[in-house]
Amino acid sequence: MVYHLSATKLKTYHRCPRAYYCRYEYGLPNAATFGAAALGNALHQTLAQVYGEWHYQEPLPPLTWLEQCWRQHSNNLSPIQVEEGWQILKQYYESFIQPFPVLRRPLSVEGRIQGRLQFEEIEFKLTGRYDRLDVIDDGLELIDYKSSKEPQPIDQEMIDIQIGLYYLALEQHYQNALRRSSLLYLRTGQQVSFEASRNHKRQVESIISNLALQLRADRTWKPQVGDQCNNCTYARYCPAFHTTPEPLPAKSEFLKRSIQLSLSFHIPQAASLVVHD
């Protein structure tokens, strides 16, 4: 049997095995906020086309190429969103395209990566996605576009796990090392980069190895107390957080609620939902 892993799964386990058990082994739903980020999706799709379909016979594409791509992906937006998105793309052009002598062709855009590892006779399948993958002088650089209005605090733990996960998968797929992971903030023109190393790879291998022991033999799923406890969806079931925790609900109870939620939750056909780890 193949066990599927993502960066979110690994971070959850690294922070608290008990929370991991509740969410991924027992199947309790996690408190989440749903929404369709139509403008953000349109910007991501536009930049994927900008880099993926440019002919690269000229050093740099003109701004009109971005405008042409934007028109193809902004049809379902409001006039205010269309104008807002175009201003963001012009800012991107001035920050990340125009200042350079040539536009480098990326290795891939809007890609998915997969890797495999085996511990304790359990085969793990690692999966992830990225906005752009560039070839740089000494290896590969992962690019992740950020289009939110308010920059979110950087979760360094999550960044380190993502880097290690992608390091493993990219090394297997491309036989080339990940050297850098960069966040590009589309609204501000800011770029934040993190150097990647084999230490990230070793950290993720260690986390997966410990998880394999839990799956294979231990299955204690001991809680790990920390700052995350105050916002944990599963705190009321946790013996480390409450002296008299609630028993886990019967699976039939929360499965019924999940079905009712999925029936009542509707995304308009014109919108799409994109989730990044």
C-alpha positions as CSV (number, residue, x, y, z in Angstrom):
1,M,0.0,0.0,0.0
2,V,1.3,3.5,-0.9
3,Y,1.0,6.2,1.8
4,H,0.5,9.7,0.4
5,L,2.2,12.6,2.0
6,S,2.2,16.4,1.5
7,A,4.0,19.3,3.2
8,T,0.9,20.1,5.2
9,K,0.7,16.5,6.4
10,L,4.3,16.4,7.4
11,K,4.1,19.8,9.3
12,T,1.0,18.5,11.2
13,Y,2.8,15.4,12.3
14,H,6.0,17.2,13.2
15,R,4.1,19.7,15.4
16,C,1.8,17.1,17.0
17,P,1.4,13.4,16.2
18,R,-1.9,13.4,18.1
19,A,-3.4,16.1,15.8
20,Y,-2.1,14.2,12.8
21,Y,-3.9,11.1,14.0
22,C,-7.2,13.0,14.5
23,R,-7.0,14.6,11.1
24,Y,-5.5,12.0,8.8
25,E,-5.8,8.6,10.5
26,Y,-9.1,8.9,12.3
27,G,-10.5,11.3,9.7
28,L,-11.9,14.2,11.8
29,P,-12.5,17.2,9.7
30,N,-10.3,20.2,10.2
31,A,-11.7,23.7,10.8
32,A,-11.1,25.5,7.5
33,T,-12.2,28.6,5.7
34,F,-13.5,28.0,2.1
35,G,-13.5,30.6,-0.6
36,A,-12.8,31.1,-4.3
37,A,-10.0,33.4,-4.9
38,A,-11.0,34.3,-8.4
39,L,-8.5,37.2,-8.9
40,G,-5.6,35.3,-7.5
41,N,-6.3,32.3,-9.7
42,A,-6.6,34.5,-12.8
43,L,-3.2,36.1,-12.0
44,H,-1.6,32.7,-11.5
45,Q,-3.0,31.4,-14.8
46,T,-1.9,34.6,-16.6
47,L,1.7,34.3,-15.4
48,A,1.7,30.6,-16.3
49,Q,0.8,31.5,-19.9
50,V,3.3,34.5,-19.9
51,Y,6.2,32.1,-19.2
52,G,4.8,28.9,-20.8
53,E,3.7,30.3,-24.2
54,W,6.2,33.1,-24.9
55,H,8.3,32.2,-28.0
56,Y,11.6,33.4,-26.4
57,Q,12.9,34.5,-29.8
58,E,13.3,38.0,-28.3
59,P,15.2,38.9,-25.1
60,L,12.1,40.2,-23.3
61,P,8.4,40.1,-24.0
62,P,6.6,43.5,-24.3
63,L,4.0,44.6,-21.8
64,T,1.4,44.0,-24.4
65,W,2.1,40.2,-24.2
66,L,1.1,40.3,-20.5
67,E,-2.0,42.3,-21.5
68,Q,-2.9,39.7,-24.1
69,C,-2.6,36.9,-21.6
70,W,-4.5,38.8,-19.0
71,R,-7.5,39.3,-21.3
72,Q,-7.8,35.5,-21.7
73,H,-8.0,34.8,-18.0
74,S,-10.0,37.8,-16.7
75,N,-13.3,37.3,-18.5
76,N,-15.1,36.2,-15.3
77,L,-13.9,39.0,-13.1
78,S,-15.7,42.2,-12.2
79,P,-14.5,45.4,-13.9
80,I,-12.9,46.5,-10.6
81,Q,-11.0,43.1,-10.3
82,V,-9.9,43.4,-14.0
83,E,-8.3,46.8,-13.4
84,E,-6.8,45.7,-10.1
85,G,-5.3,42.6,-11.6
86,W,-3.8,44.6,-14.5
87,Q,-2.2,47.0,-12.1
88,I,-0.7,44.1,-10.3
89,L,0.7,42.6,-13.5
90,K,2.2,45.9,-14.5
91,Q,3.9,46.0,-11.2
92,Y,5.2,42.5,-11.7
93,Y,6.5,43.4,-15.2
94,E,8.4,46.4,-13.8
95,S,9.9,44.3,-10.9
96,F,10.6,40.9,-12.4
97,I,10.8,41.2,-16.2
98,Q,11.8,44.6,-17.4
99,P,15.0,45.1,-15.2
100,F,16.7,42.0,-16.6
101,P,18.5,41.6,-20.0
102,V,16.6,38.4,-20.9
103,L,13.6,36.4,-19.9
104,R,14.8,32.9,-18.9
105,R,12.6,30.0,-20.1
106,P,11.5,28.1,-17.0
107,L,11.9,24.4,-16.7
108,S,8.2,24.1,-16.0
109,V,5.1,26.2,-15.0
110,E,2.1,25.2,-12.9
111,G,3.7,21.9,-12.2
112,R,3.3,18.9,-9.9
113,I,6.1,16.9,-8.5
114,Q,6.1,13.4,-7.1
115,G,8.7,11.4,-5.2
116,R,8.9,8.1,-3.4
117,L,10.6,6.9,-0.2
118,Q,10.4,3.6,1.7
119,F,10.7,3.2,5.5
120,E,9.7,0.3,7.7
121,E,8.4,-1.5,4.6
122,I,6.0,1.3,4.0
123,E,6.2,3.1,0.6
124,F,5.5,6.9,0.9
125,K,4.5,8.9,-2.1
126,L,5.5,12.6,-1.8
127,T,3.4,15.1,-3.8
128,G,3.5,18.9,-4.2
129,R,2.9,21.6,-6.7
130,Y,4.6,24.8,-7.7
131,D,3.9,27.9,-9.8
132,R,7.3,27.9,-11.6
133,L,10.5,26.0,-11.7
134,D,13.6,27.8,-13.0
135,V,17.1,26.5,-13.8
136,I,19.7,28.7,-12.1
137,D,23.5,28.5,-12.2
138,D,24.0,25.7,-9.6
139,G,20.6,23.9,-9.6
140,L,16.9,24.6,-9.5
141,E,14.8,27.4,-8.0
142,L,11.1,27.0,-7.0
143,I,8.9,30.1,-7.5
144,D,5.7,30.5,-5.6
145,Y,3.4,33.5,-6.4
146,K,1.7,35.3,-3.6
147,S,-1.3,37.5,-4.5
148,S,-2.9,38.2,-1.1
149,K,-3.6,41.8,-0.1
150,E,-2.0,41.4,3.3
151,P,1.2,39.4,3.4
152,Q,0.9,36.4,5.8
153,P,3.6,35.8,8.5
154,I,6.2,33.4,7.1
155,D,5.9,30.0,8.7
156,Q,9.6,29.0,8.8
157,E,8.8,25.5,9.9
158,M,6.5,25.0,7.0
159,I,9.0,26.5,4.6
160,D,11.7,24.1,5.8
161,I,9.5,21.1,5.4
162,Q,8.4,22.2,1.9
163,I,11.9,22.7,0.8
164,G,12.9,19.3,2.1
165,L,10.0,17.6,0.4
166,Y,10.6,19.4,-2.9
167,Y,14.4,18.7,-2.6
168,L,13.6,14.9,-2.4
169,A,11.1,14.9,-5.2
170,L,13.0,17.2,-7.6
171,E,16.2,15.3,-7.1
172,Q,14.5,12.0,-8.1
173,H,12.7,13.5,-11.1
174,Y,15.3,15.9,-12.5
175,Q,18.5,14.5,-11.0
176,N,19.3,18.1,-10.1
177,A,19.4,19.8,-6.7
178,L,17.0,22.4,-5.4
179,R,19.1,25.4,-4.4
180,R,16.5,28.1,-3.7
181,S,12.8,28.6,-2.9
182,S,11.4,32.0,-3.5
183,L,8.1,33.8,-2.7
184,L,7.2,36.5,-5.2
185,Y,4.6,39.0,-3.8
186,L,2.8,40.2,-6.8
187,R,1.2,43.3,-5.2
188,T,4.5,44.7,-3.8
189,G,7.2,43.4,-6.2
190,Q,9.0,41.9,-3.2
191,Q,10.9,38.7,-3.4
192,V,11.8,36.6,-0.4
193,S,14.2,33.7,-1.0
194,F,15.3,30.7,1.2
195,E,18.4,28.7,0.4
196,A,17.9,25.0,0.1
197,S,20.4,22.4,1.3
198,R,20.7,18.7,2.0
199,N,19.9,19.4,5.6
200,H,16.3,20.1,4.6
201,K,16.2,16.8,2.8
202,R,17.6,15.0,5.9
203,Q,15.1,16.7,8.2
204,V,12.2,15.5,6.1
205,E,13.6,12.0,5.8
206,S,13.8,11.9,9.6
207,I,10.2,13.1,10.1
208,I,8.9,10.5,7.6
209,S,11.0,7.8,9.3
210,N,9.4,8.6,12.6
211,L,6.0,8.6,11.0
212,A,6.7,5.2,9.5
213,L,7.4,3.8,13.0
214,Q,4.0,5.1,14.2
215,L,2.2,3.6,11.3
216,R,4.1,0.3,11.4
217,A,4.3,-0.5,15.1
218,D,4.0,2.2,17.7
219,R,0.6,3.9,17.1
220,T,0.7,5.8,20.3
221,W,0.3,9.2,18.6
222,K,1.4,11.1,21.7
223,P,0.4,14.8,21.8
224,Q,3.1,17.4,21.7
225,V,2.3,20.5,23.7
226,G,3.2,23.9,22.1
227,D,1.9,27.2,20.9
228,Q,-0.2,25.4,18.3
229,C,-2.5,23.9,21.1
230,N,-4.5,27.2,21.6
231,N,-5.8,27.1,18.0
232,C,-6.0,23.3,17.5
233,T,-9.2,22.0,16.2
234,Y,-8.8,18.8,18.2
235,A,-7.8,20.3,21.6
236,R,-11.0,19.2,23.3
237,Y,-10.1,15.5,22.6
238,C,-6.5,15.9,23.8
239,P,-5.4,14.5,27.2
240,A,-2.4,16.9,27.2
241,F,-4.8,19.9,26.9
242,H,-7.7,18.8,29.1
243,T,-7.6,16.7,32.2
244,T,-11.0,15.2,31.1
245,P,-10.9,15.3,27.3
246,E,-14.0,14.5,25.3
247,P,-14.0,11.1,23.6
248,L,-13.5,11.1,19.9
249,P,-16.9,11.1,18.1
250,A,-18.1,8.1,16.3
251,K,-17.1,8.2,12.7
252,S,-20.7,8.0,11.5
253,E,-21.4,11.4,13.3
254,F,-18.8,13.5,11.6
255,L,-19.1,11.8,8.2
256,K,-22.7,12.7,8.1
257,R,-21.9,16.3,9.0
258,S,-19.2,16.4,6.3
259,I,-21.6,15.2,3.7
260,Q,-24.2,17.8,4.7
261,L,-21.5,20.5,4.5
262,S,-20.4,19.4,1.0
263,L,-24.0,19.5,-0.2
264,S,-24.6,23.0,1.1
265,F,-21.2,24.4,0.0
266,H,-21.3,25.6,-3.6
267,I,-18.7,27.3,-5.8
268,P,-20.0,29.2,-8.8
269,Q,-19.1,27.5,-12.1
270,A,-17.1,30.5,-13.2
271,A,-14.7,30.3,-10.3
272,S,-12.1,27.8,-9.5
273,L,-10.4,26.9,-6.2
274,V,-6.6,26.5,-6.1
275,V,-4.9,25.2,-3.0
276,H,-1.1,25.6,-2.3
277,D,0.6,23.7,0.5
